[in-house]
Protein backbone atom coordinates (compact mmCIF):
# COMPACT_ATOMS: atom_id res chain seq x y z
CA UNK A 1 0.00 0.00 0.00
CA UNK A 2 1.31 3.41 -0.90
CA UNK A 3 1.04 6.44 1.36
CA UNK A 4 -1.10 8.23 -1.23
CA UNK A 5 -3.77 5.50 -1.10
CA UNK A 6 -4.71 6.29 2.50
CA UNK A 7 -7.19 8.98 3.48
CA UNK A 8 -7.11 10.64 6.88
CA UNK A 9 -10.27 8.72 7.82
CA UNK A 10 -8.90 5.33 6.80
CA UNK A 11 -5.53 5.96 8.48
CA UNK A 12 -7.09 5.82 11.94
CA UNK A 13 -8.66 2.48 11.05
CA UNK A 14 -5.60 1.00 9.31
CA UNK A 15 -2.83 2.32 11.57
CA UNK A 16 -2.86 -0.64 14.01
CA UNK A 17 -2.25 -3.05 11.11
CA UNK A 18 0.31 -1.04 9.13
CA UNK A 19 3.36 -1.55 11.33
CA UNK A 20 6.01 -1.65 8.60
CA UNK A 21 7.17 1.34 6.56
CA UNK A 22 9.01 0.79 3.28
CA UNK A 23 11.52 3.43 2.15
CA UNK A 24 12.45 3.03 -1.53
CA UNK A 25 16.00 4.20 -2.35
CA UNK A 26 16.66 4.74 -6.05
CA UNK A 27 20.33 5.70 -5.83
CA UNK A 28 20.45 8.08 -8.79
CA UNK A 29 23.72 10.01 -9.19
CA UNK A 30 22.25 12.96 -11.09
CA UNK A 31 24.13 12.18 -14.30
CA UNK A 32 21.62 9.69 -15.72
CA UNK A 33 19.81 10.35 -18.95
CA UNK A 34 16.01 10.29 -18.76
CA UNK A 35 16.11 6.77 -20.21
CA UNK A 36 18.57 5.58 -17.54
CA UNK A 37 16.57 7.24 -14.75
CA UNK A 38 13.40 5.59 -16.01
CA UNK A 39 15.12 2.19 -16.12
CA UNK A 40 16.37 2.64 -12.54
CA UNK A 41 12.87 3.51 -11.35
CA UNK A 42 11.45 0.49 -13.16
CA UNK A 43 13.96 -1.83 -11.49
CA UNK A 44 13.06 -0.36 -8.11
CA UNK A 45 9.36 -0.74 -8.89
CA UNK A 46 9.85 -4.41 -9.74
CA UNK A 47 11.63 -5.05 -6.43
CA UNK A 48 9.00 -3.09 -4.49
CA UNK A 49 6.28 -5.19 -6.12
CA UNK A 50 7.71 -8.26 -4.38
CA UNK A 51 7.05 -6.59 -1.03
CA UNK A 52 3.95 -4.52 -1.69
CA UNK A 53 1.89 -7.19 -3.41
CA UNK A 54 2.55 -9.96 -0.92
CA UNK A 55 2.32 -7.88 2.25
CA UNK A 56 -0.43 -5.42 1.36
CA UNK A 57 -2.26 -4.56 4.55
CA UNK A 58 0.82 -4.70 6.75
CA UNK A 59 3.26 -2.47 4.88
CA UNK A 60 3.03 1.08 3.65
CA UNK A 61 5.43 2.53 1.10
CA UNK A 62 6.56 6.09 1.71
CA UNK A 63 7.97 8.48 -0.93
CA UNK A 64 11.28 7.39 -2.41
CA UNK A 65 14.70 8.78 -1.56
CA UNK A 66 16.05 9.20 -5.07
CA UNK A 67 19.59 10.57 -5.02
CA UNK A 68 22.85 8.96 -3.96
CA UNK A 69 24.52 11.99 -2.40
CA UNK A 70 27.43 12.14 0.03
CA UNK A 71 25.26 12.32 3.15
CA UNK A 72 22.79 9.69 1.98
CA UNK A 73 23.27 7.23 4.83
CA UNK A 74 22.95 9.92 7.47
CA UNK A 75 19.81 11.28 5.82
CA UNK A 76 18.19 7.89 5.27
CA UNK A 77 19.11 6.79 8.79
CA UNK A 78 17.60 9.98 10.25
CA UNK A 79 14.48 9.40 8.17
CA UNK A 80 14.19 5.84 9.52
CA UNK A 81 14.57 7.14 13.08
CA UNK A 82 11.83 9.75 12.61
CA UNK A 83 9.49 7.23 11.00
CA UNK A 84 9.93 4.86 13.93
CA UNK A 85 9.30 7.71 16.37
CA UNK A 86 6.04 8.41 14.50
CA UNK A 87 4.77 4.95 15.43
CA UNK A 88 5.99 2.39 12.92
CA UNK A 89 7.51 -0.71 14.48
CA UNK A 90 9.64 -1.62 11.46
CA UNK A 91 11.35 0.36 8.69
CA UNK A 92 12.67 -1.45 5.61
CA UNK A 93 14.91 0.19 3.00
CA UNK A 94 14.49 -1.24 -0.51
CA UNK A 95 17.00 -0.52 -3.28
CA UNK A 96 17.42 -2.19 -6.66
CA UNK A 97 20.75 -0.73 -7.79
CA UNK A 98 22.69 0.49 -4.75
CA UNK A 99 24.89 -1.45 -2.36
CA UNK A 100 23.51 -0.56 1.06
CA UNK A 101 24.53 -2.51 4.15
CA UNK A 102 22.37 -2.68 7.28
CA UNK A 103 25.25 -1.25 9.30
CA UNK A 104 25.10 1.95 7.24
CA UNK A 105 21.52 2.63 8.39
CA UNK A 106 21.24 1.29 11.95
CA UNK A 107 17.77 2.77 12.51
CA UNK A 108 16.39 0.62 9.70
CA UNK A 109 15.27 -2.86 10.67
CA UNK A 110 16.09 -4.41 7.32
CA UNK A 111 17.82 -3.38 4.10
CA UNK A 112 16.83 -5.18 0.92
CA UNK A 113 19.66 -4.25 -1.45
CA UNK A 114 19.22 -6.19 -4.67
CA UNK A 115 22.95 -6.23 -5.56
CA UNK A 116 23.70 -7.85 -2.20
CA UNK A 117 20.72 -10.20 -2.41
CA UNK A 118 21.84 -11.36 -5.86
CA UNK A 119 25.10 -12.59 -4.34
CA UNK A 120 23.05 -14.83 -2.04
CA UNK A 121 20.93 -16.00 -4.97
CA UNK A 122 24.01 -17.13 -6.86
CA UNK A 123 25.42 -19.04 -3.93
CA UNK A 124 22.25 -20.66 -2.66
CA UNK A 125 20.19 -21.08 -5.84
CA UNK A 126 17.30 -19.13 -4.36
CA UNK A 127 15.00 -16.77 -6.19
CA UNK A 128 14.91 -13.10 -5.34
CA UNK A 129 11.28 -13.49 -4.31
CA UNK A 130 12.12 -16.26 -1.85
CA UNK A 131 14.98 -14.29 -0.30
CA UNK A 132 12.90 -11.12 0.09
CA UNK A 133 10.01 -13.03 1.65
CA UNK A 134 12.32 -14.93 3.98
CA UNK A 135 14.04 -11.77 5.20
CA UNK A 136 10.81 -9.89 5.86
CA UNK A 137 9.04 -12.78 7.55
CA UNK A 138 12.05 -13.50 9.76
CA UNK A 139 12.13 -9.85 10.75
CA UNK A 140 8.49 -9.97 11.79
CA UNK A 141 8.75 -13.32 13.56
CA UNK A 142 11.97 -12.73 15.44
CA UNK A 143 12.83 -9.10 15.00
CA UNK A 144 16.05 -10.29 13.33
CA UNK A 145 16.51 -9.99 9.53
CA UNK A 146 19.47 -12.32 9.21
C-alpha positions, 0 to 999 in steps of 0.5 A, a space after each residue: 500500500 502506498 502512502 497516497 492510497 490512504 485517506 485521513 479517515 482510513 488511516 485511523 482504522 488501518 494504523 494498528 495493522 500497518 506496522 512496517 514502513 518501506 523506504 524506496 531508495 533509487 540511488 540516482 547520481 544525477 548524471 543519468 539520462 532520462 532513459 537511464 533514470 526511467 530504467 532505474 525507477 522500473 527496477 526499483 518498482 519491480 523489487 518493491 512489487 515483491 514486497 507490496 503485493 505480498 504484504 499489502 495490509 501490513 506495509 506502507 510505502 513512503 515516498 522514495 529517496 532518489 539521489 545517492 549523495 554524500 550524506 545519503 546514509 545519514 539522511 536515510 538513517 535519520 528518516 528511519 529514526 523519525 518514521 519509527 518515532 512516529 509509530 511504525 515498528 519496522 522500517 525497511 529500505 528497498 534498493 534495486 541498484 545500490 549497495 547498502 549494508 544494514 550497518 550503514 543505516 542502523 535505525 532501519 530494521 532491514 535493508 533489501 539491497 538487490 545487488 547484495 541479495 543477488 550474491 546470495 541468490 548465486 550461492 544458494 540457488 534461491 529466487 529473489 522473491 524467496 529471499 525477500 520473503 524470507 528476510 521480511 518474515 524473519 524480521 516480523 517473527 523474530 525481529 532479526 533480519 538475518 
